[in-house]
Amino acid sequence: MTRRTAWVFAAALLCAAPTSAATAPCEQKPDQGRSAAPQQPGRGQEGRGGGEHRVPWWKAPDTRAELGISDKQSKDIDDIFQETLPSLRAAKDELDKLDEAVAKLLKEGTADAGLVAKQVAQAEQARANLTTKRTVMLYRMHRLLTPEQRAKLDAMFERREAERRKNNDPGR
């Protein structure tokens, strides 16, 4: 799988269709400056300040119909998600904690450069750990889809991403 295909698939899995309160809605791919978070506050998540609840793409009737996802595929994908979610949340919490520590050091501007480098390295290792966990989860989900379903998912993501860009275009 090429890197671009992997990121398109990752974004499609988590962004292409409505997502659950526990999934990772996203506007950017992780390599665009945002961590690969299993959740983001204020994005309609239970207990996270939002009120909107969404259905995961693998459970959404319209997406399942468009992709031809069977009940077994939906259950198996959900099992992978539920199995991985606690680990993703823990990794995201650790990353947030380390990012806050780095931000504090930078804001204070008094720490030794070596300490800053050490803190940044820890935060980047945590970011890599989170991205690895998330990517492996997505890969495991990906393997449950047929080649035709993966192609349809990619096309769905591209279409929805184009709509998102169009709707967010300040010049329209």
N, C-alpha and C positions, 0 to 999 in steps of 0.2 A: 504494500500500500504506500503510495507516495505521501510525502509530508502534507502537500496541499489537500489530497484526498482525505487524509486522516483528520485534518482540521475541519474540512467541510463536513465530514461525517460527525465529528465531535460537536460542532456547532449545530448541525442538523438534529442530532439526537436531543440536544438540550434546548434548542431554540426553535426548531422548525414548526413544532405544533405546540398548542397550549401545554403548559407544564404543571405539575402538581405543586402543592405547597412545599414539598421537600426537594423538588428538583432544582436545577441550576439555570434559571433564566439568565440570558446574557445578551449583551449588545455587541461585545467585542470578543474575539478569540483571545485565549490567554497570551499568545505571542504579540498581542497588540497593546500590552501594557496593563492588563487586568489579570489578576490571578484566576486560576481555574477553580472557582469556588463552587461548592455544592449548593450554596445558597447566598443570597444577597439581601440584606435588610431592606425593608420598604418595597419589596417586590411581590406583595400578595402572599406572604408566608405566614402560616399559623404561628402565633407567638412571636412574630418578628415585626409587628407594627403595621402590617398590611391587612387588608380585609378581603382581597380578591383571592379566590381559590381556583386553581386550574387543574385540569386533568392531565396526567402524563401522556405524551404523544402515543405511547404504545397501548394506552387504554382509551384514548379519544376515539369515539365511533367514526367520525369523518376521516381521520387519519388512518385508522385501521382499515377502513373500507378502501381508501385511495391506494394504500400500500398492499392490501391483501394480507394483513397480519391475522394469523389464526389465534384462537383462544390459547393454545399451548404456547405459541411464540410470545404472546402478550404476558402470560404468566411467567414464563422462563425469563423474559427480559426484566419483569418486575422483581423476580427473585434475585437476580443479579444486582439490581439497583438497591433493593432493601438490604442485601448482604453487605454492600459496599458503603452505603450511606453513613453509618456511624464512624467508620474510618475516615471518610472524606470530611465529615464535620469536625472530627478531632484534629485532622491535619490543617483544616482551614482556621480553626481557633488558634492553633499553634502559630501559623503564619501571621495571623492578625496581631497576635501578641508580639512577635518578633518585629513586624513592620512598625508597630507603635513604638517599640524601643528604639529602632533606628531613627524614626522621625523625631523622637524626643532628643536623641543625641545630636542630630543635625540642627534642630531648632536652637538648642542650647549653645552650640558652637564652641564648646570648651573642651570637649573630649579629645584625647590623643587620637591621631589618625589611625594608629594600629588598632585601637579599640573599635573605632568606627568600621574599619575593614573587617574585623572579626565579627561584629554584629551583622554587617551586611552579608557576609558569607553564610552566617547561620540562617538569616532570613531567606537567602537565595536557595540554600539547601532545602529548607522547609517548602519553598515554592516548587522546587523540582520534585520533592516527595509528593506533594499534592497533585501536581500535573501528572506524575507517573501513575498514581492511584486512579485518577480520573480517566486517563487514557486507556489503561488496562481494562477498567470497567466498560468503557465505550467499545473497546475491541471485542470484549466478550459478548456484548450485546450485538455488535456488528456481525459476528459469526453466526448468530441465530437467524439472520435474514438471508434470503436467497439473493443471488446476483441481481435479479430483476427488482426485488424490493429495495436493495441498496441504490440502484440507479434511480428508482422513483423517489426515494428519500433525498438523494442528492438534488434531483430536479425540484422537489418540493422546497428544499432549503433555498436553492438559488432563486426561485420565484418569490418566496417570502422575504428573502434578504433584499431583493430588488424593490419590493413593495415598501419595506422598512426604510430603505435609502430614499425612495421617492417621497415618502411621508415625512421624512426628517430633513428634506432639502429646504434650506431657508430661502432659496431663490425661486420657489415655485409659486 
